Amino acid sequence: MDTKEPEWECVAIFSNINLYYFTGTMQDGMLLIPRNGEPVFRVRSSYERACDESVFPKIEPMRSYRDATGDLLSMPASIHLETEVVPLALLERFRKHFPVKTILPADSHLAAVRAVKSPYELSLMEKAGKIHQIVLEERVPELLRTGMSEAEFASLLYPIFIEEGHHGIVRFGMFDSEIVMGQIGFGESSLYPTAFNGPGGCYGLCPAVPLLGSRERTLQDGDLIFVDTGCGVEGYHTDKTMNYVFGKALPDEAVEAHYQCVEIQESMAAMLIPGAIPSEIYRTITESLSPKFQENFMGFGNRRVNFLGHGVGLLIDEQPVIAPGFDEPIREGMAFALEPKKGIPNVGMVGTENTYVVTPAGGQCLTGTHKGLLPVPLR
C-alpha cells in the first residue's frame, strides 16, 4: 500500500478469504488496518471461536459497526475495502458509522499480497497436489464403467477426494461462482457452453444447477472423459485436469492436439521463473501457434477464454493471470495453474492442467506428471 497508494489511510476487510489469510479464522467480522494505529479484528460471530483459532494480536467482540468506531484515532477521509465482494447493503451499514468521503478498492493490493506463498502455504498446496495426483491419476480409473452417468461418476468421485484428505469445497473469487468439485464431462459434454470462465464445459444436473454432471449422459465405448477439479487442504488449493480414454482409441486429430497442449504446458512451466512477465508468456505461446491449431484453442466455437493459466491458492482463480494486461514480474513462491486445452468436434476437450510453483529453475509441478489421455479398459 505504501508503494502503490502512498496516501492510504485505512483498510477494512470483510471477506472470509482475506479474513482467514490475515487472522487464521473465518468468522463474521471486520478487520480494520489503520495506517497509524493498531489493527483490530472485530468479530460478530463467533467471538469465542475466533479467540480459540486465531493468534491475531487484538480481537474484540462486535454487535454492530458502531462498536468499532473507537478503534481509529480519528475518522479517515478515505477507506480502502474489497469493492469486488462487498455488497452495497453491507457498505451502507458500514458507512452509517464510518462516514468516510471516499471508498477506494483494496482488491488488487490484497491479491498481490496473497499471490506470493509462504513455505507454510506451499506445504499445504503440496499436500493438496499429492491428493490430486493420487485421485485423478490412480483412483479415477477404478470408478469408470460402461453405462454410468456423469452424475453417478461425480457422486463416487467426491467421497474419494474426502477420503484422501481434500477439505471438501472448491472456492472461487469470481462473482456468484458456484462449484462443487469442478467440471466433469463425457465426450462432447465437455464442450457444452457454460457461464464459467474456463475453456471446458459441462451439461450439469439441470439449468438451475449446471454443476457436477448430467444424469442422462452415460459413458460409452470410445468416450473421452474430461475431469477438471480443484482440491484443497486447510484452505489452500491446487487445480488439475485429467482426461481418460474409455475403451477404443480417440481419433488421431484429438490425440495430436492433446499432446501439443502438453508441450505448450511444458514450455510455459519452463518460463515460470522470477522476473518473467505473464503477458509476455501468453504472447510468446499464442504467437507460436498455427492459425489451424488456434481454432477451438482454450475453448470451443465462440466460447473461448483469453488466458493460458492463472494464480491459485486460497482461491482457484487468483492473480496473476497468464494473460494480456498482466505486466508485473512474477516472483518466486507464486503458484500458477497452467491449462492449455483445445476443443475437438464430436470428441470433447483435450489438453491438460497442472499447478506449478515459481522457482529459479522454472515451474515446479505439485500435481503429478501424467500427460493425460489415460487409457481405461471397458468394464
N, C-alpha and C positions, 0 to 999 in steps of 0.2 A: 504494500500500500504506500509506503514512504517513497518508493521509486515511481510507481505508476500514478498515484493520486496524492501528490505531496501536500495537498490542503485537506486531507481527510480528517474527520473529527471523531467519528464513532461508527462501529459496525454492529448491526443487530442480526443475529442468526436464529432462524425458526425451524428449518427443515430437519427431519430426522437424520438424514445422512450427514449433514455438516455438524449437527449437534453430537452425533456419535463420534465423528472424526476428532472433534476438539475436546470432548468431555469423557468419552468412553461409555456413555449410556444413552439410550434412545427414549427419553421421556418427553412429555408435553411441557414445553417451556420455551425460554428465550435466553440466548447468550448475548450479553452486552459486552462489547470490547471497546472501551473508550481509548482515544489516543493518549490522553493524560489521565490516568486513573487505573484502578484495578478491575480486570474482567470479572463479571459476576454471572453465574449460571442461575437464573430464576426458574424454578420448577413448579408447575401447577399439579401435575400428577405423573408419576408418583415421586414425591419428595423423598420418601423413605427408601425407595428403590434406587434413586439417583445417588443418595449418600452411600448406599451399600455397594453399588457397582463402580462409582467414579472416584478418582483421586483428584478431581479438579479442586484447586485451592479454595474457591469460595462458592458454595452452593447455598442458596436461600430459597425458602418457600415463596409461592406467589399465588394469590387468589385472582388478581387482575393486574393489568399492566401498570395500574396506579402504584402498586407496591414497589415497582422497580424505578420509579422516578427519582427516588433519593439516591440511587446508585451512581448518578452522574453529578459531578461538581457543579455543572451548570448545563442548561439545555442547549445543545448544539444547534447551529443553523441548518446543518445537513446530517443525514444518516445514510450510510450505505447498507443495503439489505439485499436479499435474494429475490430480485424482481422477476426471475423466471418461474418461481414456485409459490410466492406469497400471494394468496387470493386478495382481491380488493376488499372484501369484508373484514378480513384479518387486519389489513393495513389501516382501514378506517378505525377499528377498535384501538389499534396501537397509537395512531395519531391523535386520538382523543386525549391521551395522557402524555404523549410526546409530540407536541405541536410544532414540529420542525418545518422549516420553509421548503426544504428540498430533500427529495428521496433520490438516491443515486444507486446504480447497480453494483453489487459486490460479487456477482456470479463468476465472472471471469477470473477475478483475483482468488476466490476460494478454489475454483477448479485448478488454477495454476499451482496453488499450494499442495493440493491433493495429488497432482499429477506425478510428482517425484515421490516414490515409495521408500519408506524406511526399511532397514533389514527386517524389522518385526512384520511389517506389512507384506514384504516379499516372502517371508517364511510361510504366511498364511496362503498366499497365492500359489506357492509351490505345492502346498498340500492340496489345494483345490485342483491344480493342474494334474497332480497324480491321480486323484479320484476321476477326473475327466478322462484321462488316458485309460484307466482300468475299465471304466464303464463302457466307453464308446469303442475301444479297440478290442476288448476281451469279452465283455459280458453281453453286449447287444446281440451278437450273432446267435447266442443260445435262446433268445426270445423269439426269433422270427420263424414264422411258419405260414404255409400256404393258407389263404382264406381269412387270415386275421385282418381286422380293420385297423386303420391308423389310430383310432381312439383306443382300441384294445391294446395296441402296442405301447402307446403313451402311458396307459394305466399300469402296465407292467414295468415300464422303464422308471417311473418316478420312485417307487419304493426301493429299487436297486440303488439309485443315487443316494437316497437317505441311508440305506444300509451301509454304503461305503463311506459316509461322512459328510455329504452335502448338507448345507444348512437349511435347505428346503424352499428357498424363494430366490427369484432372479429379479434384481432391481434395475430399473431404467430411469434416467433423468428426463427423457423426452416427455413432454406434456401429455397426460392422460394415457400413458402407455400401460397396457396390462399384458402380462405374460405369465405362464406357469413354469414351464421349463425352457421352451424355445419353439422353433418351427420344425414340424415333422411332416414329411410328405412322401407318398409312394408315387413314383413315376411323375406324370405331368402335374400332379397335385402340387409339387414344389415350385411350379411356375405360376400358380394362380395368384392374381393380384391381391395385395393387402395394403392397409394403411401404414403398416410397419415400415420404418425407414431402413430397409436392408434389401439385398439382392434376391433373397429367396422368397418363397410364398407358401401358402397352405390354404386348404379349404376351411379347416376348423370344424367345430361342432355344429354351429348354426350362425346365422347373421348376427345374433346378439352376443355370441361367444365365438369369435373367429380364431380360436386358440386350440391347442393340442392337435387334434386331427379329426378327420371325418369318420362317422360311423358306417358310411356307405362304401367308401373307397377301400377295397380289400387287396391284400398282397397276392400277386400272381407271378408266375414264372417269367423271368426276364426283367422284372421291375428294378429300377434304380431306387434306392431308399436314401432319403435325404434327412439328416438329423443335425440340426443346428441348435445347440443348447448352451446355457450358462451353468456354471457350477460354482458354489461358494463355500468358504469356511470362515466362520466367525466374522461375516460381513464382507469378505473380500472374494472377488470373482475371478474366474478365467472364462474364456469364450472359445468354443471349439465346434467345428463342423466335421462330421464324418459322413461318408456315403458308402453304400454297400450294393453289391450286385447279387440279386437273388436268382439263382438258377442260371439260365443261359446268359451268354455274354452280351454286353451292350454293343451298339453299332460302333464301327471304328471311329467315326466322327466324334462321338461322345468321349471315347477313351482318349483320343489325341488331344481334345480340348481340355480334358481334365488334367492330363499330365503337363500341358503347357501352363495351366493355372498353378500347379505345384512348382514349376520352375520360376514362375513370377513370384510366388511366395518366398522361395529361397533367395531370389535376388533382392527382394525388399528386406528380408531379415538381415542380409549382409550389410545393408545400408543403415541399420539401426545402431549408429554409433553416436556418442556425444558430439553435438555441434551440427549434425545433419538437419536439414530443413524439410519438414513434412511435405510442403507444397512442391519442393524440388524432387523428392522421391516420387510423388504422384506424377509429375510431369515426365520424369525420366522413364517411368514404366509405361505410361499411356502412349508416349511418342514412339516407343519401341514396338508397339503392336501394329499388326497389319490392319487395314480397314476391314478385311473379312473377319478377322478374329474379334474386332471391336463390336461387331453385330451381336447383340444379346449378351455383351460382356457386362458384368455387375448388374444383372437384371434380365428382363425379358420384354421384348417389344418396346413400348414407350415407357415402361416402368423400370427405369434404371437409376442407380444412385451414383453420386459424384464423389465417391471416396473409395479407397482401397483398404483402409484399416482405421482403427480408432483406439483411443485410450481405453483402459479398463482398470477397475479397482473396486471401490465400494459400489460403483455403478458399472453396468456393462458398457454404457455409452458415455465415456469420459473424454476429456480433452488431453492432449491434442488429437487431431484427426489427420490422417494421411489424405489430404485433400487440398484443392486450391484455397488460398487465403490464410493458411496456417504457416506463417513465415518465421515464427520464433524458433531458434535452435532447440532441438531436443536435448535432454540431459540424462546422464547415467541414472539408472533407477526408475525411469519411466517404463510403463508397460503398455504394449500395443497388441491388439488382436488384428492380425493380417488375414484378409478374407477374399482373395481373388476367386471369382466364380463366374460361370457362364451358363446361360440357359440354352438347352438343346431341344428344338421342337420335337414333341411326341416322346421325349425321353425324360427330361427333368433338369434340375440344376446340378451341374457338375462343379468341381472345384474343391477348395479346401479352406480351412480356417484353423489357426492355432494362435496361442498367446505367447508373446516374447517379452523379455526384459532387455532394455538397452544396456549394453556393456561396451567397453572399448574395443572388444573383438567382434562386435556385431550382436544381433539379437540372439538371446539365449532362450530356447523354447522350453515352456513349462508344461505343455500339454501332450507331449508324445511326438513321435517321428513317423508314424504310419502315413503313407502317401495317399490313402483312401482307395475307393473302389474295392473295398474288402470283399472277396467272394464268399457267398454264403450258400451252402447246398440246399436244395429243396427239402422241405420236411412236410 
